[in-house]
């Protein structure tokens, strides 16, 4: 590690022409004689929750037998490059989502995933979700306690899904039992929130028309800062800034595409790519940048909402996702759902690869993170909240073994919340109980 008697403050920002840019964690930001203890002994924990809807094709999701170093299933085989940081979990259940409780199973499954609490008909009341318990503790030293991202509009009002409030399907994150966190889908808004000053729509469009890079606005400060950075830090800053430029270029391209459409901007927000895959990847890249700059340590990301019926013609699935999940044991629908599940894993892998390749202290961002990826139901045809398809990726500072498949017996009736309680504990977040948790998983 490069250690100097001079160090740059951790919350260093470059400012210019109305733009603000946070720098990633550099060796130069760690005071001499304390660098090793702050990066190796006490790595910064990051917790991420990625939600996918409509369940999985379970026969091709789960590995054949529990244990370490197992052969990955057909849906998960693309994760081979990160197998040392991968834990597949089976046998976790969300009983609070309800079993045979009538209409609205999608709403109950989604809302219980991070709360372990039953959604209520009528007035929207739930519980503080896991991510927000983490945010209160881990967000004390970051600019943002947490980020909540999604790809689909989250502005439905009134009653949705058999009488349940639309607030339940608009988000997976709740700040308190009565305050749901809004999720943001517009990459431009997210980018400006993270790296630029807030501006109204008129000012935002003026910035777009000027076609001036945020990085160009801080060029003079970058030049001055370069005199204070040496060794590995210089390359790290260069790589970081290039990543920022890449995201900025892609956002501008998406805005140009949107401006060319003869549609009302309220229906097609500026900055949201036309292509769904581009949208998903762009949000993953913004997550990566937010972690790299240590702007937040907690993120929730709904890749799609329950009952989402996106079509995936680019992978040979013209049928809607929700439609396909109601397979009724039709072999064709099984194959189509499998393609969708595999496709989502491939998109996740792009993000994981960036996390794995980004240095962070004595390891990588992936080494110091825990990413929970999964759905609020297993078999979409049955809407079952039992045996949830769940992945845990990352090392969380050496507290997670990885490279294993853990399958809890049905007789154990293990709540999904036991996983969340264990991860909070490993991240140093102390919570008495969450939802229907009755303990912590001890074999991660």
C-alpha positions as CSV (number, residue, x, y, z in Angstrom):
1,X,0.0,0.0,0.0
2,X,1.2,3.5,-0.8
3,X,1.4,5.5,2.4
4,X,2.5,9.1,2.6
5,X,2.8,11.6,5.5
6,X,0.2,13.8,3.7
7,X,-3.3,12.5,3.0
8,X,-6.4,13.7,1.2
9,X,-9.6,14.0,3.2
10,X,-12.0,11.1,2.7
11,X,-14.9,13.3,1.8
12,X,-13.0,15.0,-1.1
13,X,-15.1,16.6,-3.8
14,X,-14.1,18.3,-7.0
15,X,-16.3,21.3,-7.7
16,X,-16.7,23.5,-10.8
17,X,-19.4,25.1,-12.9
18,X,-22.3,23.8,-10.8
19,X,-21.0,20.2,-10.7
20,X,-19.8,18.1,-7.8
21,X,-17.8,14.9,-8.1
22,X,-16.8,12.6,-5.3
23,X,-13.6,10.6,-5.5
24,X,-13.2,6.9,-4.8
25,X,-11.4,5.6,-1.8
26,X,-7.6,6.2,-2.3
27,X,-4.6,5.1,-0.4
28,X,-3.7,8.8,-0.1
29,X,-6.9,9.3,1.9
30,X,-5.7,7.0,4.7
31,X,-3.3,8.6,7.2
32,X,0.1,7.1,7.6
33,X,0.4,4.3,10.2
34,X,-3.4,3.8,10.2
35,X,-3.8,2.7,6.6
36,X,-3.6,-1.0,7.2
37,X,-6.0,-1.0,10.1
38,X,-8.6,1.0,8.2
39,X,-8.6,-1.1,5.0
40,X,-7.6,-4.6,6.0
41,X,-8.8,-5.1,9.6
42,X,-11.9,-3.0,9.2
43,X,-13.1,-3.1,5.5
44,X,-16.1,-1.0,4.7
45,X,-19.2,-3.3,4.5
46,X,-21.8,-2.7,1.7
47,X,-25.2,-4.4,1.5
48,X,-27.1,-4.7,-1.8
49,X,-30.6,-6.2,-2.4
50,X,-31.5,-7.1,-6.0
51,X,-35.1,-8.2,-6.5
52,X,-36.5,-10.1,-9.6
53,X,-40.2,-10.9,-10.0
54,X,-42.4,-13.8,-10.9
55,X,-40.3,-16.6,-9.4
56,X,-37.8,-19.0,-11.2
57,X,-37.9,-22.3,-13.0
58,X,-36.8,-24.1,-9.8
59,X,-35.8,-27.5,-11.2
60,X,-33.0,-25.8,-13.2
61,X,-32.3,-23.1,-10.5
62,X,-31.0,-25.2,-7.6
63,X,-27.8,-27.3,-7.7
64,X,-28.4,-31.0,-7.4
65,X,-26.8,-31.6,-4.0
66,X,-25.8,-29.3,-1.1
67,X,-22.2,-28.8,-0.2
68,X,-19.1,-26.9,-1.1
69,X,-17.7,-26.6,-4.6
70,X,-20.8,-28.1,-6.2
71,X,-21.7,-28.0,-9.9
72,X,-23.8,-25.0,-10.7
73,X,-27.2,-25.4,-12.1
74,X,-28.0,-24.5,-15.8
75,X,-29.5,-21.2,-14.7
76,X,-26.6,-20.3,-12.5
77,X,-23.7,-21.7,-14.6
78,X,-22.8,-18.2,-15.9
79,X,-21.7,-17.4,-12.3
80,X,-18.7,-19.7,-12.5
81,X,-16.2,-16.8,-12.5
82,X,-17.5,-15.6,-9.1
83,X,-18.2,-19.1,-7.5
84,X,-15.7,-18.4,-4.7
85,X,-17.9,-15.5,-3.7
86,X,-21.2,-17.3,-4.3
87,X,-23.6,-19.0,-1.8
88,X,-26.7,-20.6,-3.2
89,X,-29.5,-20.8,-0.5
90,X,-32.5,-23.1,-0.6
91,X,-35.2,-23.8,1.9
92,X,-35.7,-20.2,3.1
93,X,-39.4,-19.2,3.5
94,X,-41.5,-16.1,3.8
95,X,-44.5,-17.3,5.7
96,X,-45.7,-13.7,6.2
97,X,-46.4,-13.5,2.5
98,X,-49.3,-15.9,3.2
99,X,-50.2,-19.4,1.9
100,X,-53.5,-19.6,0.1
101,X,-54.7,-16.3,1.5
102,X,-56.7,-15.3,-1.6
103,X,-56.0,-12.6,-4.1
104,X,-52.9,-10.4,-4.2
105,X,-50.1,-13.0,-3.8
106,X,-47.7,-11.0,-5.9
107,X,-48.1,-8.0,-3.7
108,X,-47.7,-10.0,-0.5
109,X,-44.6,-11.8,-1.9
110,X,-42.8,-8.6,-3.0
111,X,-43.6,-6.6,0.2
112,X,-42.5,-9.4,2.6
113,X,-39.1,-10.0,0.9
114,X,-37.2,-7.4,2.9
115,X,-39.7,-7.0,5.8
116,X,-40.9,-10.4,6.9
117,X,-44.2,-8.8,7.5
118,X,-47.7,-9.2,6.0
119,X,-49.1,-6.6,3.7
120,X,-52.4,-5.2,4.9
121,X,-55.6,-4.7,2.8
122,X,-56.7,-1.1,2.7
123,X,-54.2,1.3,4.4
124,X,-50.6,0.6,3.5
125,X,-48.8,-0.5,6.7
126,X,-45.7,-2.8,6.6
127,X,-42.5,-2.5,8.6
128,X,-39.0,-1.0,8.4
129,X,-37.2,-3.1,5.8
130,X,-33.8,-4.7,6.2
131,X,-32.1,-2.3,4.0
132,X,-33.2,0.7,6.1
133,X,-32.0,-0.9,9.3
134,X,-28.6,-1.2,7.6
135,X,-28.8,2.3,6.2
136,X,-29.3,3.9,9.6
137,X,-26.0,2.3,10.8
138,X,-23.9,2.1,7.7
139,X,-25.0,5.4,6.2
140,X,-23.7,7.6,9.0
141,X,-20.5,8.3,7.2
142,X,-21.8,8.6,3.6
143,X,-23.5,11.3,1.6
144,X,-26.5,9.1,1.1
145,X,-27.8,6.6,3.7
146,X,-29.2,4.5,0.9
147,X,-30.3,4.3,-2.8
148,X,-33.5,2.8,-4.1
149,X,-33.5,2.0,-7.8
150,X,-36.0,0.4,-10.2
151,X,-36.6,0.0,-13.9
152,X,-40.4,0.3,-14.0
153,X,-42.5,3.4,-13.1
154,X,-43.2,3.5,-9.3
155,X,-45.9,6.1,-9.3
156,X,-49.1,4.0,-9.2
157,X,-51.7,5.3,-6.9
158,X,-54.9,3.9,-5.3
159,X,-55.6,0.2,-5.2
160,X,-53.6,-2.4,-7.0
161,X,-53.7,-6.2,-7.1
162,X,-56.9,-7.3,-5.4
163,X,-57.4,-4.3,-3.1
164,X,-53.8,-3.9,-1.8
165,X,-52.4,-0.4,-1.9
166,X,-50.2,0.4,-4.9
167,X,-47.6,1.6,-2.5
168,X,-46.7,-2.1,-1.9
169,X,-45.8,-2.6,-5.5
170,X,-44.1,0.7,-6.0
171,X,-41.1,-0.2,-3.8
172,X,-39.3,-2.9,-1.9
173,X,-37.9,-0.5,0.7
174,X,-39.7,1.0,3.7
175,X,-38.2,3.6,6.0
176,X,-40.8,2.9,8.6
177,X,-44.1,0.9,8.9
178,X,-46.0,3.8,7.3
179,X,-43.3,5.4,5.1
180,X,-42.3,3.6,1.9
181,X,-39.2,4.8,0.1
182,X,-39.7,6.0,-3.5
183,X,-37.6,4.2,-6.0
184,X,-36.0,6.0,-8.9
185,X,-35.7,4.7,-12.4
186,X,-34.3,7.7,-14.3
187,X,-30.5,7.4,-14.7
188,X,-30.1,11.1,-15.3
189,X,-31.8,12.0,-12.0
190,X,-29.7,9.3,-10.2
191,X,-26.5,10.5,-11.7
192,X,-27.2,14.2,-10.8
193,X,-28.1,13.2,-7.3
194,X,-24.9,11.3,-6.9
195,X,-22.4,13.4,-8.8
196,X,-24.1,16.8,-9.6
197,X,-26.1,19.4,-8.0
198,X,-29.9,19.1,-7.9
199,X,-31.6,21.1,-10.6
200,X,-35.1,21.6,-11.9
201,X,-36.2,20.3,-15.3
202,X,-35.5,23.6,-17.1
203,X,-32.0,23.7,-15.7
204,X,-31.5,20.0,-16.5
205,X,-32.4,20.5,-20.1
206,X,-30.1,23.5,-20.4
207,X,-27.3,21.3,-19.1
208,X,-28.2,18.7,-21.7
209,X,-28.2,21.2,-24.5
210,X,-24.9,22.6,-23.5
211,X,-23.4,19.1,-24.0
212,X,-20.8,19.9,-21.4
213,X,-19.3,17.1,-19.4
214,X,-19.4,17.3,-15.7
215,X,-15.8,16.2,-15.7
216,X,-14.8,19.1,-18.0
217,X,-16.3,21.5,-15.5
218,X,-13.8,20.3,-12.8
219,X,-10.8,20.0,-15.1
220,X,-8.8,22.6,-13.3
221,X,-9.3,21.0,-9.9
222,X,-8.4,17.6,-11.4
223,X,-5.2,19.0,-12.7
224,X,-4.3,20.5,-9.3
225,X,-5.2,17.3,-7.5
226,X,-3.0,15.3,-9.8
227,X,0.0,16.9,-8.2
228,X,-0.9,15.3,-4.9
229,X,-1.6,11.8,-6.2
230,X,1.1,9.3,-7.0
231,X,1.6,5.5,-7.4
232,X,-1.4,3.2,-7.6
233,X,-3.8,6.1,-6.7
234,X,-3.2,7.9,-10.0
235,X,-4.2,4.8,-12.0
236,X,-7.2,4.3,-9.7
237,X,-8.4,7.8,-10.2
238,X,-7.9,7.6,-14.0
239,X,-9.9,4.3,-14.2
240,X,-12.7,5.8,-12.0
241,X,-13.0,9.0,-14.1
242,X,-13.1,7.0,-17.3
243,X,-16.0,4.9,-15.8
244,X,-17.8,8.1,-14.9
245,X,-17.3,9.4,-18.5
246,X,-18.6,6.2,-19.9
247,X,-21.8,6.4,-17.8
248,X,-22.2,10.0,-18.7
249,X,-21.9,9.3,-22.4
250,X,-24.5,6.6,-22.3
251,X,-27.0,8.8,-20.4
252,X,-26.5,11.5,-23.0
253,X,-27.1,9.0,-25.8
254,X,-30.3,7.8,-24.1
255,X,-31.5,11.4,-23.7
256,X,-30.9,12.1,-27.4
257,X,-33.0,9.1,-28.3
258,X,-35.7,10.2,-26.0
259,X,-35.7,13.8,-27.4
260,X,-36.1,12.4,-31.0
261,X,-39.4,10.6,-30.0
262,X,-42.7,12.5,-30.6
263,X,-43.9,11.6,-27.1
264,X,-44.7,13.5,-24.0
265,X,-41.6,13.7,-21.8
266,X,-43.7,12.8,-18.7
267,X,-44.4,9.4,-20.3
268,X,-40.9,8.9,-21.5
269,X,-38.6,10.5,-19.0
270,X,-35.4,12.0,-20.3
271,X,-32.5,9.7,-19.5
272,X,-34.3,6.4,-19.5
273,X,-32.9,4.2,-22.4
274,X,-35.3,2.8,-25.0
275,X,-33.8,-0.7,-24.6
276,X,-34.6,-2.5,-21.4
277,X,-31.2,-4.2,-21.2
278,X,-29.5,-0.8,-21.6
279,X,-31.6,0.5,-18.7
280,X,-30.8,-2.4,-16.4
281,X,-27.1,-2.2,-17.1
282,X,-26.9,1.5,-16.7
283,X,-28.5,1.3,-13.3
284,X,-26.1,-1.4,-12.3
285,X,-23.2,0.8,-13.4
286,X,-24.5,3.7,-11.3
287,X,-24.6,1.4,-8.3
288,X,-21.0,0.4,-9.0
289,X,-19.9,4.0,-9.2
290,X,-21.8,4.9,-6.0
291,X,-20.0,2.2,-4.1
292,X,-16.7,3.0,-5.7
293,X,-17.0,6.6,-4.5
294,X,-18.4,5.5,-1.2
295,X,-21.4,7.7,-1.6
296,X,-23.6,5.0,-0.1
297,X,-23.2,1.6,1.4
298,X,-26.8,0.3,1.0
299,X,-28.7,-0.1,-2.2
300,X,-32.0,-1.8,-3.2
301,X,-32.7,-2.5,-6.8
302,X,-35.9,-3.9,-8.3
303,X,-35.0,-5.2,-11.7
304,X,-38.7,-5.4,-12.3
305,X,-41.9,-5.5,-10.2
306,X,-44.1,-8.4,-9.5
307,X,-46.5,-9.2,-12.3
308,X,-44.1,-7.4,-14.7
309,X,-44.8,-8.7,-18.1
310,X,-41.7,-7.5,-20.0
311,X,-41.0,-9.4,-23.3
312,X,-37.5,-10.5,-24.2
313,X,-37.5,-10.9,-28.0
314,X,-33.7,-10.3,-28.0
315,X,-33.3,-13.7,-26.3
316,X,-36.1,-15.5,-28.2
317,X,-38.9,-14.9,-25.6
318,X,-41.7,-12.9,-27.2
319,X,-44.1,-13.9,-24.4
320,X,-44.5,-11.7,-21.4
321,X,-42.5,-12.6,-18.2
322,X,-45.5,-12.9,-16.0
323,X,-47.4,-14.9,-18.6
324,X,-44.5,-17.3,-18.9
325,X,-44.2,-17.8,-15.1
326,X,-47.7,-19.2,-15.1
327,X,-46.4,-22.3,-16.9
328,X,-49.0,-24.9,-15.9
329,X,-46.3,-27.4,-16.5
330,X,-46.1,-26.5,-20.1
331,X,-42.6,-27.5,-21.3
332,X,-42.4,-24.6,-23.7
333,X,-43.1,-22.1,-20.9
334,X,-40.6,-23.9,-18.7
335,X,-38.0,-23.3,-21.4
336,X,-38.9,-19.7,-21.9
337,X,-38.9,-18.9,-18.2
338,X,-35.5,-20.6,-18.0
339,X,-34.2,-18.3,-20.7
340,X,-35.4,-15.2,-18.8
341,X,-33.8,-16.5,-15.5
342,X,-30.5,-17.1,-17.3
343,X,-30.7,-13.7,-19.0
344,X,-31.2,-11.9,-15.7
345,X,-28.2,-13.7,-14.2
346,X,-26.0,-12.6,-17.1
347,X,-27.0,-9.0,-16.5
348,X,-26.2,-9.4,-12.8
349,X,-22.8,-10.9,-13.8
350,X,-21.8,-7.7,-15.6
351,X,-22.2,-5.8,-12.3
352,X,-20.5,-8.5,-10.3
353,X,-17.5,-8.5,-12.6
354,X,-17.1,-4.8,-12.2
355,X,-17.3,-5.1,-8.4
356,X,-14.8,-8.0,-8.5
357,X,-12.3,-6.0,-10.6
358,X,-12.5,-2.8,-8.6
359,X,-9.8,-2.5,-5.8
360,X,-11.0,-1.7,-2.4
361,X,-8.6,-1.7,0.5
362,X,-6.8,-5.0,0.6
363,X,-9.4,-6.7,-1.7
364,X,-12.1,-5.7,-4.1
365,X,-15.6,-4.2,-3.8
366,X,-17.0,-7.6,-4.1
367,X,-14.8,-9.0,-1.3
368,X,-16.2,-6.4,1.0
369,X,-19.9,-6.5,0.0
370,X,-22.9,-8.8,0.4
371,X,-25.4,-8.9,-2.4
372,X,-28.7,-10.7,-1.9
373,X,-30.3,-11.6,-5.2
374,X,-33.6,-13.3,-5.5
375,X,-37.4,-13.4,-5.8
376,X,-40.3,-13.2,-3.4
377,X,-41.7,-16.5,-4.7
378,X,-40.3,-19.7,-6.0
379,X,-42.8,-21.4,-8.4
380,X,-44.6,-18.5,-10.1
381,X,-47.5,-20.8,-11.1
382,X,-48.2,-21.4,-7.4
383,X,-47.1,-18.0,-6.1
384,X,-45.3,-20.0,-3.5
385,X,-43.3,-18.0,-0.9
386,X,-41.6,-21.2,0.2
387,X,-38.1,-22.4,-0.7
388,X,-37.3,-19.0,-2.2
389,X,-34.6,-18.8,-4.9
390,X,-31.9,-16.8,-3.2
391,X,-28.3,-16.0,-3.9
392,X,-25.7,-14.4,-1.6
393,X,-22.7,-13.0,-3.4
394,X,-19.7,-11.4,-1.9
395,X,-17.3,-11.8,1.0
396,X,-18.4,-9.0,3.4
397,X,-14.9,-8.5,4.7
398,X,-14.1,-12.2,5.0
399,X,-17.2,-13.1,7.0
400,X,-18.9,-15.2,4.2
401,X,-17.3,-18.5,3.1
402,X,-18.7,-18.6,-0.5
403,X,-18.5,-21.5,-2.9
404,X,-21.3,-23.5,-1.4
405,X,-24.9,-24.5,-1.6
406,X,-26.9,-24.5,1.6
407,X,-30.3,-26.1,1.6
408,X,-32.4,-26.0,4.7
409,X,-34.9,-28.8,5.3
410,X,-38.6,-28.0,5.0
411,X,-39.1,-29.4,8.5
412,X,-36.8,-26.6,9.9
413,X,-39.2,-24.0,8.6
414,X,-36.4,-21.5,8.3
415,X,-37.5,-17.9,7.8
416,X,-35.9,-15.8,5.0
417,X,-35.4,-13.1,7.7
418,X,-32.8,-15.3,9.4
419,X,-30.5,-14.6,6.4
420,X,-31.1,-10.9,6.7
421,X,-30.5,-10.9,10.5
422,X,-27.2,-12.8,9.9
423,X,-26.0,-10.3,7.3
424,X,-26.8,-7.3,9.4
425,X,-24.9,-8.9,12.2
426,X,-21.8,-9.6,10.0
427,X,-21.9,-6.0,8.8
428,X,-21.9,-4.7,12.4
429,X,-25.6,-3.6,12.4
430,X,-27.3,-4.6,15.6
431,X,-31.0,-5.2,15.4
432,X,-33.1,-7.0,18.0
433,X,-35.5,-8.7,15.5
434,X,-37.0,-8.2,12.0
435,X,-40.3,-9.6,10.9
436,X,-40.7,-13.3,11.6
437,X,-37.0,-14.0,12.2
438,X,-36.4,-16.6,14.9
439,X,-32.6,-16.5,14.8
440,X,-29.6,-16.1,12.4
441,X,-28.1,-18.4,9.8
442,X,-24.8,-19.6,11.3
443,X,-23.3,-21.5,8.4
444,X,-22.7,-18.8,5.9
